[in-house]
Amino acid sequence: MSVTPITAEHININDRIAREAWMAHFGVTEKRLRKAVRMVCSRATTVAAYLGQPRP
């Protein structure tokens, strides 16, 4: 079973495919996603809360 970027618990900011999938999911730019991960770490639910988005 493979894990798609959006079903992963953590955002792999260094993986281009994962990063682009999360950018599309949250509707944010790469700069905004990178800042969110830098500010609150890479857990997807925490990043979602930081961005004011529903949980993934």
Phi and psi in degrees as a GROMACS rama.xvg file:
@    title "Ramachandran Plot"
@    xaxis  label "Phi"
@    yaxis  label "Psi"
@TYPE xy
-95.2266  152.497  SER-2
-101.647  121.763  VAL-3
-78.0517  156.589  THR-4
-53.143  -39.6273  PRO-5
-75.185  -21.5725  ILE-6
-93.3411  -3.89603  THR-7
-71.1558  150.323  ALA-8
-75.5842  -28.484  GLU-9
-120.667  149.153  HIS-10
-90.028  120.532  ILE-11
-89.3658  93.4  ASN-12
-67.4684  -18.1344  ILE-13
-87.8716  -9.95543  ASN-14
-96.0331  114.585  ASP-15
-56.721  -43.8973  ARG-16
-65.4024  -45.3625  ILE-17
-63.5961  -44.4578  ALA-18
-59.5158  -45.7686  ARG-19
-65.2536  -36.9693  GLU-20
-65.3123  -42.8663  ALA-21
-69.0011  -36.4829  TRP-22
-60.2634  -44.8153  MET-23
-66.4317  -41.1799  ALA-24
-61.28  -46.0964  HIS-25
-87.0893  -12.8295  PHE-26
67.8345  40.8731  GLY-27
-126.444  165.406  VAL-28
-79.3797  166.573  THR-29
-61.2899  -40.3954  GLU-30
-59.9673  -43.9488  LYS-31
-67.052  -41.4917  ARG-32
-64.8958  -44.0962  LEU-33
-61.7123  -40.9675  ARG-34
-64.2369  -42.5667  LYS-35
-60.6336  -44.7458  ALA-36
-65.083  -39.6289  VAL-37
-64.6706  -36.9481  ARG-38
-78.434  -39.9729  MET-39
-123.315  6.33333  VAL-40
84.7072  -172.151  CYS-41
-101.203  0.890985  SER-42
-64.0522  125.684  ARG-43
-57.7754  -41.0251  ALA-44
-67.5311  -35.3129  THR-45
-70.8261  -40.3426  THR-46
-63.9074  -41.7125  VAL-47
-59.1389  -44.9127  ALA-48
-63.7438  -42.2733  ALA-49
-60.2969  -39.5595  TYR-50
-82.6209  -4.06452  LEU-51
72.1686  29.8726  GLY-52
-108.713  157.446  GLN-53
-66.4047  156.608  PRO-54
-59.0115  144.728  ARG-55
